[in-house]
Amino acid sequence: MEYILTTDNICKSYGKAQVLKDVSLHIPKGAIYGLIGKNGAGKTTIMRIISGLQRPNSGSYAVFGVQNDDIIINNMRRRVGAIIENPAIYKDLSAYDNLKVQCMNLGLPSYEIIDELLKTVGLENTGKKTAGKFSLGMKQRLGIAIALCGSPDILILDEPINGLDPQGIIEIREMLLDLNKTKGTTILISSHLLDELSRVADNYGFIENGKIIKEISKEDLEKSLRKSTSIKVSDIDKTITFLDGKGLEYEIGKDNDISIFADDLIPSDLVVDLAGKGITVTNISQNEETLESYFMNLISDGKGEGNV
Ligand code: ATP
């Protein structure tokens, strides 16, 4: 696996409070990597460090394989665009003029890229309207366009969907997916909105109290999300005897619903098998653990330190 961005045992303290504890991240080239954690978990701090806005107390990181103490790290940072906390937007300028300022800041030789960028983020029809009059979603999209000015290979976005309405969330999501697909931009995105993150990310890092408790690809995550089949039956005691006999893992919930945990259980076979024992299944449904419950289990099982 080729990693475009890695951190190695990064620690960071503010006074006596240690907010990052041996954070090691591995972001594959071309990934959309979702950094998931509750408020105060340390997401912004690690992003600030990777972007060169803050120094770690110990540990290191590498961008395109170049270590942070290497003299050419600044050349590598030019290939990284970031929005950390609020995007730096001039409220009295139009979207076009905001991008012009950024092009000048980066010393770009022309403004050719601006029209394409405005299209990429869906702000091509905003004309002379000043950014101060933009909706929150438009401001976020302008911020992303500013971060994209230098045609970065890596985009770092700290909670870009925070506070957006459902339509704004969909627009940002589609834009990021498109950027990743068409330009191959690697994206590191943080959020505490797990469900939303699961619609864009293909790799995840779970952070809790400054510690990475798990890194996992979407593919492996999907395999480890527990699948269950819930049934309601005419005779619960007989059903338990049957399930115990088969060595199946199950839980009895409220209203005597039985949840059976098995990936390869075929509902119709189960109904037939139970019928053979004189048990009628009156209701059956299949469920899959959500990202949210997976995350909550990770935190509670490992007290923020363990694995699944
Ligand atoms: P949020 O989603 O709320 O932004 P986060 O996961 O991004 O949370 P950080 O902003 O990285 O978390 O903060 C991690 C911890 O570090 C928090 O307890 C925060 O209060 C603390 N912290 C962050 N910046 C500073 C600072 N400049 N001085 C002191 N403490 C800080």
py3Dmol code that shows the C-alpha trace and the ligand (Angstrom):
import py3Dmol

protein = """\
ATOM      1  CA  MET A   1       0.000   0.000   0.000  1.00  0.00           C
ATOM      2  CA  GLU A   2       1.344   3.420  -0.972  1.00  0.00           C
ATOM      3  CA  TYR A   3       0.785   6.014   1.740  1.00  0.00           C
ATOM      4  CA  ILE A   4       0.786   9.673   0.740  1.00  0.00           C
ATOM      5  CA  LEU A   5       0.606  10.982   4.296  1.00  0.00           C
ATOM      6  CA  THR A   6       1.659   9.296   7.515  1.00  0.00           C
ATOM      7  CA  THR A   7       2.109  10.337  11.115  1.00  0.00           C
ATOM      8  CA  ASP A   8       4.284   8.423  13.523  1.00  0.00           C
ATOM      9  CA  ASN A   9       3.566   8.522  17.269  1.00  0.00           C
ATOM     10  CA  ILE A  10       2.700  12.205  17.370  1.00  0.00           C
ATOM     11  CA  CYS A  11       2.198  13.638  20.856  1.00  0.00           C
ATOM     12  CA  LYS A  12       0.947  17.111  21.653  1.00  0.00           C
ATOM     13  CA  SER A  13       0.256  18.795  24.968  1.00  0.00           C
ATOM     14  CA  TYR A  14      -1.178  22.145  25.905  1.00  0.00           C
ATOM     15  CA  GLY A  15       0.297  22.863  29.331  1.00  0.00           C
ATOM     16  CA  LYS A  16      -0.374  19.748  31.376  1.00  0.00           C
ATOM     17  CA  ALA A  17      -3.140  18.491  29.118  1.00  0.00           C
ATOM     18  CA  GLN A  18      -1.961  15.885  26.616  1.00  0.00           C
ATOM     19  CA  VAL A  19      -4.348  16.160  23.668  1.00  0.00           C
ATOM     20  CA  LEU A  20      -2.586  13.792  21.224  1.00  0.00           C
ATOM     21  CA  LYS A  21      -1.120  10.502  22.410  1.00  0.00           C
ATOM     22  CA  ASP A  22       1.107   8.594  19.986  1.00  0.00           C
ATOM     23  CA  VAL A  23      -1.066   9.321  16.977  1.00  0.00           C
ATOM     24  CA  SER A  24      -0.044   7.198  13.984  1.00  0.00           C
ATOM     25  CA  LEU A  25      -2.112   7.657  10.836  1.00  0.00           C
ATOM     26  CA  HIS A  26      -1.678   5.999   7.439  1.00  0.00           C
ATOM     27  CA  ILE A  27      -3.441   7.718   4.570  1.00  0.00           C
ATOM     28  CA  PRO A  28      -3.328   5.785   1.301  1.00  0.00           C
ATOM     29  CA  LYS A  29      -2.770   7.592  -2.001  1.00  0.00           C
ATOM     30  CA  GLY A  30      -6.100   8.425  -3.637  1.00  0.00           C
ATOM     31  CA  ALA A  31      -8.121   7.706  -0.477  1.00  0.00           C
ATOM     32  CA  ILE A  32     -10.903   9.675   1.091  1.00  0.00           C
ATOM     33  CA  TYR A  33      -9.828   9.178   4.678  1.00  0.00           C
ATOM     34  CA  GLY A  34     -12.410   9.959   7.331  1.00  0.00           C
ATOM     35  CA  LEU A  35     -11.057  10.972  10.727  1.00  0.00           C
ATOM     36  CA  ILE A  36     -13.860  10.275  13.151  1.00  0.00           C
ATOM     37  CA  GLY A  37     -14.017  11.500  16.702  1.00  0.00           C
ATOM     38  CA  LYS A  38     -16.210  13.306  19.160  1.00  0.00           C
ATOM     39  CA  ASN A  39     -15.780  17.009  19.944  1.00  0.00           C
ATOM     40  CA  GLY A  40     -12.419  17.601  21.583  1.00  0.00           C
ATOM     41  CA  ALA A  41     -10.981  14.210  20.485  1.00  0.00           C
ATOM     42  CA  GLY A  42      -8.012  15.904  18.793  1.00  0.00           C
ATOM     43  CA  LYS A  43      -9.005  15.995  15.101  1.00  0.00           C
ATOM     44  CA  THR A  44      -8.236  19.672  14.522  1.00  0.00           C
ATOM     45  CA  THR A  45      -4.957  19.461  16.401  1.00  0.00           C
ATOM     46  CA  ILE A  46      -3.602  16.615  14.270  1.00  0.00           C
ATOM     47  CA  MET A  47      -4.717  18.403  11.095  1.00  0.00           C
ATOM     48  CA  ARG A  48      -3.032  21.631  12.219  1.00  0.00           C
ATOM     49  CA  ILE A  49       0.176  19.698  12.831  1.00  0.00           C
ATOM     50  CA  ILE A  50       0.108  17.925   9.459  1.00  0.00           C
ATOM     51  CA  SER A  51      -0.536  21.260   7.737  1.00  0.00           C
ATOM     52  CA  GLY A  52       2.496  22.812   9.423  1.00  0.00           C
ATOM     53  CA  LEU A  53       0.454  25.268  11.498  1.00  0.00           C
ATOM     54  CA  GLN A  54       1.615  23.710  14.769  1.00  0.00           C
ATOM     55  CA  ARG A  55       4.530  21.594  15.921  1.00  0.00           C
ATOM     56  CA  PRO A  56       4.194  18.263  17.690  1.00  0.00           C
ATOM     57  CA  ASN A  57       5.961  17.796  21.049  1.00  0.00           C
ATOM     58  CA  SER A  58       7.265  14.492  19.805  1.00  0.00           C
ATOM     59  CA  GLY A  59       6.767  12.098  16.933  1.00  0.00           C
ATOM     60  CA  SER A  60       6.967  12.887  13.243  1.00  0.00           C
ATOM     61  CA  TYR A  61       4.985  12.919  10.035  1.00  0.00           C
ATOM     62  CA  ALA A  62       5.760  12.484   6.381  1.00  0.00           C
ATOM     63  CA  VAL A  63       4.107  14.029   3.338  1.00  0.00           C
ATOM     64  CA  PHE A  64       4.825  12.195   0.058  1.00  0.00           C
ATOM     65  CA  GLY A  65       7.484  10.284   1.984  1.00  0.00           C
ATOM     66  CA  VAL A  66       9.303  13.461   3.062  1.00  0.00           C
ATOM     67  CA  GLN A  67       9.797  13.763   6.831  1.00  0.00           C
ATOM     68  CA  ASN A  68       8.675  16.932   8.585  1.00  0.00           C
ATOM     69  CA  ASP A  69      12.232  17.820   9.639  1.00  0.00           C
ATOM     70  CA  ASP A  70      13.525  17.581   6.056  1.00  0.00           C
ATOM     71  CA  ILE A  71      14.363  20.960   4.486  1.00  0.00           C
ATOM     72  CA  ILE A  72      12.206  20.209   1.442  1.00  0.00           C
ATOM     73  CA  ILE A  73       9.043  19.660   3.498  1.00  0.00           C
ATOM     74  CA  ASN A  74       7.764  23.124   2.494  1.00  0.00           C
ATOM     75  CA  ASN A  75       7.878  22.099  -1.177  1.00  0.00           C
ATOM     76  CA  MET A  76       5.713  19.112  -0.279  1.00  0.00           C
ATOM     77  CA  ARG A  77       3.311  21.289   1.708  1.00  0.00           C
ATOM     78  CA  ARG A  78       2.596  23.266  -1.463  1.00  0.00           C
ATOM     79  CA  ARG A  79       0.937  20.115  -2.737  1.00  0.00           C
ATOM     80  CA  VAL A  80      -1.436  20.163   0.251  1.00  0.00           C
ATOM     81  CA  GLY A  81      -4.553  22.351   0.430  1.00  0.00           C
ATOM     82  CA  ALA A  82      -6.297  22.727   3.767  1.00  0.00           C
ATOM     83  CA  ILE A  83      -9.259  24.295   5.458  1.00  0.00           C
ATOM     84  CA  ILE A  84      -8.835  24.061   9.193  1.00  0.00           C
ATOM     85  CA  GLU A  85     -11.549  25.564  11.338  1.00  0.00           C
ATOM     86  CA  ASN A  86     -13.008  28.496   9.340  1.00  0.00           C
ATOM     87  CA  PRO A  87     -12.035  29.051   5.714  1.00  0.00           C
ATOM     88  CA  ALA A  88     -10.079  32.281   5.173  1.00  0.00           C
ATOM     89  CA  ILE A  89     -12.580  34.256   3.122  1.00  0.00           C
ATOM     90  CA  TYR A  90     -12.724  37.989   2.387  1.00  0.00           C
ATOM     91  CA  LYS A  91     -16.364  38.871   2.995  1.00  0.00           C
ATOM     92  CA  ASP A  92     -16.322  42.015   0.839  1.00  0.00           C
ATOM     93  CA  LEU A  93     -15.012  40.224  -2.225  1.00  0.00           C
ATOM     94  CA  SER A  94     -16.834  38.066  -4.756  1.00  0.00           C
ATOM     95  CA  ALA A  95     -16.012  34.375  -5.102  1.00  0.00           C
ATOM     96  CA  TYR A  96     -13.925  35.171  -8.181  1.00  0.00           C
ATOM     97  CA  ASP A  97     -11.960  37.907  -6.405  1.00  0.00           C
ATOM     98  CA  ASN A  98     -11.378  35.708  -3.345  1.00  0.00           C
ATOM     99  CA  LEU A  99      -9.788  33.135  -5.636  1.00  0.00           C
ATOM    100  CA  LYS A 100      -7.780  35.860  -7.391  1.00  0.00           C
ATOM    101  CA  VAL A 101      -6.294  36.879  -4.024  1.00  0.00           C
ATOM    102  CA  GLN A 102      -5.392  33.265  -3.296  1.00  0.00           C
ATOM    103  CA  CYS A 103      -3.770  32.866  -6.735  1.00  0.00           C
ATOM    104  CA  MET A 104      -1.683  35.978  -5.989  1.00  0.00           C
ATOM    105  CA  ASN A 105      -0.765  34.646  -2.516  1.00  0.00           C
ATOM    106  CA  LEU A 106       0.456  31.435  -4.111  1.00  0.00           C
ATOM    107  CA  GLY A 107       2.337  33.374  -6.805  1.00  0.00           C
ATOM    108  CA  LEU A 108       0.437  31.626  -9.599  1.00  0.00           C
ATOM    109  CA  PRO A 109       1.310  33.087 -13.019  1.00  0.00           C
ATOM    110  CA  SER A 110      -2.312  33.417 -14.216  1.00  0.00           C
ATOM    111  CA  TYR A 111      -5.909  33.359 -13.073  1.00  0.00           C
ATOM    112  CA  GLU A 112      -6.903  30.788 -15.680  1.00  0.00           C
ATOM    113  CA  ILE A 113      -7.752  28.191 -13.073  1.00  0.00           C
ATOM    114  CA  ILE A 114     -10.438  30.335 -11.391  1.00  0.00           C
ATOM    115  CA  ASP A 115     -13.361  29.673 -13.747  1.00  0.00           C
ATOM    116  CA  GLU A 116     -12.777  25.934 -13.577  1.00  0.00           C
ATOM    117  CA  LEU A 117     -12.547  26.051  -9.782  1.00  0.00           C
ATOM    118  CA  LEU A 118     -15.793  28.002  -9.504  1.00  0.00           C
ATOM    119  CA  LYS A 119     -17.436  25.344 -11.646  1.00  0.00           C
ATOM    120  CA  THR A 120     -15.942  22.525  -9.574  1.00  0.00           C
ATOM    121  CA  VAL A 121     -17.508  23.925  -6.400  1.00  0.00           C
ATOM    122  CA  GLY A 122     -20.737  25.067  -8.096  1.00  0.00           C
ATOM    123  CA  LEU A 123     -20.240  28.807  -7.577  1.00  0.00           C
ATOM    124  CA  GLU A 124     -19.904  29.779 -11.240  1.00  0.00           C
ATOM    125  CA  ASN A 125     -23.122  31.814 -11.235  1.00  0.00           C
ATOM    126  CA  THR A 126     -22.483  33.984  -8.184  1.00  0.00           C
ATOM    127  CA  GLY A 127     -21.211  36.970 -10.217  1.00  0.00           C
ATOM    128  CA  LYS A 128     -20.496  40.077  -8.166  1.00  0.00           C
ATOM    129  CA  LYS A 129     -22.273  38.851  -5.041  1.00  0.00           C
ATOM    130  CA  THR A 130     -19.890  39.282  -2.106  1.00  0.00           C
ATOM    131  CA  ALA A 131     -18.924  36.271   0.006  1.00  0.00           C
ATOM    132  CA  GLY A 132     -20.395  37.920   3.124  1.00  0.00           C
ATOM    133  CA  LYS A 133     -23.835  37.367   1.570  1.00  0.00           C
ATOM    134  CA  PHE A 134     -23.200  33.677   0.837  1.00  0.00           C
ATOM    135  CA  SER A 135     -24.990  30.887   2.691  1.00  0.00           C
ATOM    136  CA  LEU A 136     -22.865  28.730   5.007  1.00  0.00           C
ATOM    137  CA  GLY A 137     -22.720  26.006   2.356  1.00  0.00           C
ATOM    138  CA  MET A 138     -21.567  28.475  -0.303  1.00  0.00           C
ATOM    139  CA  LYS A 139     -18.876  29.776   2.075  1.00  0.00           C
ATOM    140  CA  GLN A 140     -17.687  26.231   2.680  1.00  0.00           C
ATOM    141  CA  ARG A 141     -17.564  25.574  -1.049  1.00  0.00           C
ATOM    142  CA  LEU A 142     -15.648  28.803  -1.610  1.00  0.00           C
ATOM    143  CA  GLY A 143     -13.246  27.747   1.150  1.00  0.00           C
ATOM    144  CA  ILE A 144     -12.705  24.452  -0.640  1.00  0.00           C
ATOM    145  CA  ALA A 145     -12.097  26.291  -3.930  1.00  0.00           C
ATOM    146  CA  ILE A 146      -9.489  28.462  -2.149  1.00  0.00           C
ATOM    147  CA  ALA A 147      -7.819  25.325  -0.804  1.00  0.00           C
ATOM    148  CA  LEU A 148      -7.828  23.893  -4.351  1.00  0.00           C
ATOM    149  CA  CYS A 149      -6.144  26.950  -5.918  1.00  0.00           C
ATOM    150  CA  GLY A 150      -2.683  25.431  -5.999  1.00  0.00           C
ATOM    151  CA  SER A 151      -4.071  22.196  -7.550  1.00  0.00           C
ATOM    152  CA  PRO A 152      -3.127  20.207  -4.442  1.00  0.00           C
ATOM    153  CA  ASP A 153      -2.732  16.445  -4.451  1.00  0.00           C
ATOM    154  CA  ILE A 154      -3.978  16.287  -0.878  1.00  0.00           C
ATOM    155  CA  LEU A 155      -6.936  18.182   0.520  1.00  0.00           C
ATOM    156  CA  ILE A 156      -7.350  18.456   4.302  1.00  0.00           C
ATOM    157  CA  LEU A 157     -10.821  19.458   5.459  1.00  0.00           C
ATOM    158  CA  ASP A 158     -11.695  19.949   9.106  1.00  0.00           C
ATOM    159  CA  GLU A 159     -15.421  19.359   9.647  1.00  0.00           C
ATOM    160  CA  PRO A 160     -16.449  20.818   6.255  1.00  0.00           C
ATOM    161  CA  ILE A 161     -20.097  19.833   6.681  1.00  0.00           C
ATOM    162  CA  ASN A 162     -20.559  21.212  10.175  1.00  0.00           C
ATOM    163  CA  GLY A 163     -23.675  23.358  10.398  1.00  0.00           C
ATOM    164  CA  LEU A 164     -24.784  22.732   6.809  1.00  0.00           C
ATOM    165  CA  ASP A 165     -28.369  21.939   5.883  1.00  0.00           C
ATOM    166  CA  PRO A 166     -29.102  18.563   4.193  1.00  0.00           C
ATOM    167  CA  GLN A 167     -28.873  20.067   0.690  1.00  0.00           C
ATOM    168  CA  GLY A 168     -25.521  21.727   1.512  1.00  0.00           C
ATOM    169  CA  ILE A 169     -24.212  18.424   2.884  1.00  0.00           C
ATOM    170  CA  ILE A 170     -25.183  16.586  -0.312  1.00  0.00           C
ATOM    171  CA  GLU A 171     -23.483  19.240  -2.482  1.00  0.00           C
ATOM    172  CA  ILE A 172     -20.203  19.054  -0.553  1.00  0.00           C
ATOM    173  CA  ARG A 173     -20.343  15.248  -0.558  1.00  0.00           C
ATOM    174  CA  GLU A 174     -20.853  15.037  -4.312  1.00  0.00           C
ATOM    175  CA  MET A 175     -18.162  17.615  -4.969  1.00  0.00           C
ATOM    176  CA  LEU A 176     -15.616  15.705  -2.883  1.00  0.00           C
ATOM    177  CA  LEU A 177     -16.462  12.383  -4.503  1.00  0.00           C
ATOM    178  CA  ASP A 178     -16.129  13.966  -7.942  1.00  0.00           C
ATOM    179  CA  LEU A 179     -12.807  15.619  -7.082  1.00  0.00           C
ATOM    180  CA  ASN A 180     -11.447  12.344  -5.788  1.00  0.00           C
ATOM    181  CA  LYS A 181     -12.647  10.416  -8.816  1.00  0.00           C
ATOM    182  CA  THR A 182     -11.759  12.820 -11.609  1.00  0.00           C
ATOM    183  CA  LYS A 183      -8.563  14.377 -10.256  1.00  0.00           C
ATOM    184  CA  GLY A 184      -7.409  11.609  -7.945  1.00  0.00           C
ATOM    185  CA  THR A 185      -7.130  14.079  -5.055  1.00  0.00           C
ATOM    186  CA  THR A 186      -6.462  12.375  -1.732  1.00  0.00           C
ATOM    187  CA  ILE A 187      -8.807  13.811   0.881  1.00  0.00           C
ATOM    188  CA  LEU A 188      -8.437  13.800   4.666  1.00  0.00           C
ATOM    189  CA  ILE A 189     -11.759  14.823   6.151  1.00  0.00           C
ATOM    190  CA  SER A 190     -12.776  15.032   9.785  1.00  0.00           C
ATOM    191  CA  SER A 191     -16.245  14.829  11.183  1.00  0.00           C
ATOM    192  CA  HIS A 192     -18.280  13.729  14.147  1.00  0.00           C
ATOM    193  CA  LEU A 193     -21.195  13.048  11.776  1.00  0.00           C
ATOM    194  CA  LEU A 194     -20.500   9.379  11.300  1.00  0.00           C
ATOM    195  CA  ASP A 195     -23.366   8.558   9.017  1.00  0.00           C
ATOM    196  CA  GLU A 196     -22.437  11.327   6.626  1.00  0.00           C
ATOM    197  CA  LEU A 197     -18.754  10.425   6.666  1.00  0.00           C
ATOM    198  CA  SER A 198     -19.636   6.840   5.802  1.00  0.00           C
ATOM    199  CA  ARG A 199     -21.081   8.077   2.502  1.00  0.00           C
ATOM    200  CA  VAL A 200     -17.796   9.571   1.313  1.00  0.00           C
ATOM    201  CA  ALA A 201     -14.898   7.909   3.094  1.00  0.00           C
ATOM    202  CA  ASP A 202     -13.179   4.735   1.903  1.00  0.00           C
ATOM    203  CA  ASN A 203     -10.781   4.584   4.858  1.00  0.00           C
ATOM    204  CA  TYR A 204     -11.348   5.492   8.480  1.00  0.00           C
ATOM    205  CA  GLY A 205      -9.342   6.515  11.512  1.00  0.00           C
ATOM    206  CA  PHE A 206     -11.192   6.555  14.815  1.00  0.00           C
ATOM    207  CA  ILE A 207      -9.811   8.973  17.392  1.00  0.00           C
ATOM    208  CA  GLU A 208     -10.855   9.161  21.013  1.00  0.00           C
ATOM    209  CA  ASN A 209      -9.237  11.264  23.750  1.00  0.00           C
ATOM    210  CA  GLY A 210      -6.220  11.964  21.545  1.00  0.00           C
ATOM    211  CA  LYS A 211      -5.587   8.289  20.715  1.00  0.00           C
ATOM    212  CA  ILE A 212      -6.184   6.471  17.450  1.00  0.00           C
ATOM    213  CA  ILE A 213      -8.240   3.503  18.502  1.00  0.00           C
ATOM    214  CA  LYS A 214      -8.609   1.957  15.054  1.00  0.00           C
ATOM    215  CA  GLU A 215      -7.677   2.489  11.414  1.00  0.00           C
ATOM    216  CA  ILE A 216      -9.654   0.450   8.940  1.00  0.00           C
ATOM    217  CA  SER A 217     -10.571   0.426   5.259  1.00  0.00           C
ATOM    218  CA  LYS A 218     -14.218   0.643   4.280  1.00  0.00           C
ATOM    219  CA  GLU A 219     -13.988  -2.859   2.843  1.00  0.00           C
ATOM    220  CA  ASP A 220     -12.733  -4.341   6.113  1.00  0.00           C
ATOM    221  CA  LEU A 221     -15.143  -2.235   8.112  1.00  0.00           C
ATOM    222  CA  GLU A 222     -18.090  -3.574   6.147  1.00  0.00           C
ATOM    223  CA  LYS A 223     -16.885  -7.091   6.841  1.00  0.00           C
ATOM    224  CA  SER A 224     -16.642  -6.403  10.568  1.00  0.00           C
ATOM    225  CA  LEU A 225     -19.987  -4.657  10.975  1.00  0.00           C
ATOM    226  CA  ARG A 226     -22.044  -7.307  12.725  1.00  0.00           C
ATOM    227  CA  LYS A 227     -25.019  -8.601  10.787  1.00  0.00           C
ATOM    228  CA  SER A 228     -28.008  -9.892  12.672  1.00  0.00           C
ATOM    229  CA  THR A 229     -31.337 -11.515  11.939  1.00  0.00           C
ATOM    230  CA  SER A 230     -34.220 -10.645  14.282  1.00  0.00           C
ATOM    231  CA  ILE A 231     -37.100 -13.033  14.713  1.00  0.00           C
ATOM    232  CA  LYS A 232     -40.339 -13.194  16.628  1.00  0.00           C
ATOM    233  CA  VAL A 233     -41.458 -16.741  17.315  1.00  0.00           C
ATOM    234  CA  SER A 234     -44.411 -18.723  18.640  1.00  0.00           C
ATOM    235  CA  ASP A 235     -42.289 -20.618  21.202  1.00  0.00           C
ATOM    236  CA  ILE A 236     -39.261 -18.899  22.659  1.00  0.00           C
ATOM    237  CA  ASP A 237     -38.005 -21.798  24.837  1.00  0.00           C
ATOM    238  CA  LYS A 238     -37.977 -24.236  21.931  1.00  0.00           C
ATOM    239  CA  THR A 239     -36.225 -21.632  19.766  1.00  0.00           C
ATOM    240  CA  ILE A 240     -33.502 -21.134  22.384  1.00  0.00           C
ATOM    241  CA  THR A 241     -32.945 -24.883  22.536  1.00  0.00           C
ATOM    242  CA  PHE A 242     -32.657 -24.919  18.733  1.00  0.00           C
ATOM    243  CA  LEU A 243     -30.203 -21.968  18.619  1.00  0.00           C
ATOM    244  CA  ASP A 244     -28.076 -23.412  21.438  1.00  0.00           C
ATOM    245  CA  GLY A 245     -28.007 -26.722  19.603  1.00  0.00           C
ATOM    246  CA  LYS A 246     -26.699 -24.973  16.484  1.00  0.00           C
ATOM    247  CA  GLY A 247     -24.124 -23.017  18.529  1.00  0.00           C
ATOM    248  CA  LEU A 248     -25.470 -19.692  17.236  1.00  0.00           C
ATOM    249  CA  GLU A 249     -24.806 -16.413  19.059  1.00  0.00           C
ATOM    250  CA  TYR A 250     -28.019 -14.594  19.958  1.00  0.00           C
ATOM    251  CA  GLU A 251     -29.572 -11.988  22.218  1.00  0.00           C
ATOM    252  CA  ILE A 252     -33.123 -11.784  23.541  1.00  0.00           C
ATOM    253  CA  GLY A 253     -34.459  -8.245  23.353  1.00  0.00           C
ATOM    254  CA  LYS A 254     -37.561  -6.535  24.573  1.00  0.00           C
ATOM    255  CA  ASP A 255     -40.875  -8.136  23.542  1.00  0.00           C
ATOM    256  CA  ASN A 256     -38.954 -11.450  23.322  1.00  0.00           C
ATOM    257  CA  ASP A 257     -37.473 -10.593  19.919  1.00  0.00           C
ATOM    258  CA  ILE A 258     -34.428 -12.750  19.276  1.00  0.00           C
ATOM    259  CA  SER A 259     -31.430 -11.269  17.430  1.00  0.00           C
ATOM    260  CA  ILE A 260     -29.175 -13.927  15.933  1.00  0.00           C
ATOM    261  CA  PHE A 261     -25.644 -12.850  15.000  1.00  0.00           C
ATOM    262  CA  ALA A 262     -24.440 -14.764  11.968  1.00  0.00           C
ATOM    263  CA  ASP A 263     -23.253 -13.378   8.629  1.00  0.00           C
ATOM    264  CA  ASP A 264     -24.262 -16.383   6.572  1.00  0.00           C
ATOM    265  CA  LEU A 265     -27.705 -17.067   8.000  1.00  0.00           C
ATOM    266  CA  ILE A 266     -30.313 -17.520   5.246  1.00  0.00           C
ATOM    267  CA  PRO A 267     -33.692 -16.322   6.587  1.00  0.00           C
ATOM    268  CA  SER A 268     -35.808 -18.770   4.567  1.00  0.00           C
ATOM    269  CA  ASP A 269     -33.680 -21.723   5.763  1.00  0.00           C
ATOM    270  CA  LEU A 270     -34.085 -20.586   9.366  1.00  0.00           C
ATOM    271  CA  VAL A 271     -37.865 -20.364   9.012  1.00  0.00           C
ATOM    272  CA  VAL A 272     -37.991 -23.879   7.513  1.00  0.00           C
ATOM    273  CA  ASP A 273     -35.665 -25.301  10.221  1.00  0.00           C
ATOM    274  CA  LEU A 274     -37.759 -23.756  13.002  1.00  0.00           C
ATOM    275  CA  ALA A 275     -40.980 -24.962  11.374  1.00  0.00           C
ATOM    276  CA  GLY A 276     -39.476 -28.451  11.478  1.00  0.00           C
ATOM    277  CA  LYS A 277     -39.297 -28.059  15.254  1.00  0.00           C
ATOM    278  CA  GLY A 278     -42.930 -26.935  15.413  1.00  0.00           C
ATOM    279  CA  ILE A 279     -42.005 -23.244  15.843  1.00  0.00           C
ATOM    280  CA  THR A 280     -43.751 -20.558  13.779  1.00  0.00           C
ATOM    281  CA  VAL A 281     -41.793 -17.412  12.879  1.00  0.00           C
ATOM    282  CA  THR A 282     -44.232 -14.492  12.980  1.00  0.00           C
ATOM    283  CA  ASN A 283     -41.735 -11.781  12.034  1.00  0.00           C
ATOM    284  CA  ILE A 284     -38.242 -11.759  10.599  1.00  0.00           C
ATOM    285  CA  SER A 285     -35.854  -8.935   9.615  1.00  0.00           C
ATOM    286  CA  GLN A 286     -32.188  -8.576   8.827  1.00  0.00           C
ATOM    287  CA  ASN A 287     -30.088  -5.749  10.258  1.00  0.00           C
ATOM    288  CA  GLU A 288     -26.555  -4.513   9.927  1.00  0.00           C
ATOM    289  CA  GLU A 289     -24.625  -2.690  12.632  1.00  0.00           C
ATOM    290  CA  THR A 290     -24.248   0.987  11.779  1.00  0.00           C
ATOM    291  CA  LEU A 291     -21.005   2.909  11.722  1.00  0.00           C
ATOM    292  CA  GLU A 292     -22.304   4.799  14.727  1.00  0.00           C
ATOM    293  CA  SER A 293     -22.831   1.690  16.849  1.00  0.00           C
ATOM    294  CA  TYR A 294     -19.468   0.302  15.655  1.00  0.00           C
ATOM    295  CA  PHE A 295     -17.790   3.498  16.868  1.00  0.00           C
ATOM    296  CA  MET A 296     -19.671   3.467  20.175  1.00  0.00           C
ATOM    297  CA  ASN A 297     -18.668  -0.181  20.699  1.00  0.00           C
ATOM    298  CA  LEU A 298     -15.043   0.660  19.923  1.00  0.00           C
ATOM    299  CA  ILE A 299     -15.030   3.369  22.556  1.00  0.00           C
ATOM    300  CA  SER A 300     -16.910   1.453  25.229  1.00  0.00           C
ATOM    301  CA  ASP A 301     -15.231  -1.918  24.649  1.00  0.00           C
ATOM    302  CA  GLY A 302     -11.742  -0.551  24.590  1.00  0.00           C
ATOM    303  CA  LYS A 303     -12.293   2.439  26.903  1.00  0.00           C
ATOM    304  CA  GLY A 304     -10.749   4.346  24.020  1.00  0.00           C
ATOM    305  CA  GLU A 305      -7.693   2.140  23.951  1.00  0.00           C
ATOM    306  CA  GLY A 306      -8.618  -1.219  22.587  1.00  0.00           C
ATOM    307  CA  ASN A 307      -9.553  -2.893  19.376  1.00  0.00           C
ATOM    308  CA  VAL A 308     -12.634  -4.636  18.215  1.00  0.00           C
TER     309      VAL A 308
END
"""
ligand_1 = """\
31
ATP
P -13.906 19.687 17.733
O -14.702 18.757 16.882
O -14.661 20.180 18.925
O -13.203 20.772 16.989
P -11.453 18.195 17.834
O -11.549 16.727 17.790
O -11.086 18.921 16.592
O -12.775 18.765 18.424
P -9.273 19.634 19.016
O -9.812 20.960 18.593
O -8.083 19.107 18.343
O -10.412 18.534 18.985
O -8.988 19.719 20.576
C -8.440 18.643 21.324
C -8.289 19.096 22.774
O -7.274 20.099 22.828
C -9.539 19.720 23.348
O -9.665 19.298 24.692
C -9.270 21.199 23.270
O -9.925 21.864 24.324
C -7.746 21.265 23.456
N -7.137 22.415 22.768
C -7.168 22.651 21.439
N -6.468 23.784 21.138
C -5.989 24.264 22.310
C -5.177 25.386 22.675
N -4.729 26.231 21.764
N -4.883 25.542 23.990
C -5.327 24.656 24.911
N -6.079 23.575 24.647
C -6.419 23.370 23.362
"""
view = py3Dmol.view(width=600, height=400)
view.addModel(protein, "pdb")
view.setStyle({"model": 0}, {"cartoon": {"style": "trace"}})
view.addModel(ligand_1, "xyz")
view.setStyle({"model": 1}, {"stick": {}})
view.zoomTo()
view.show()
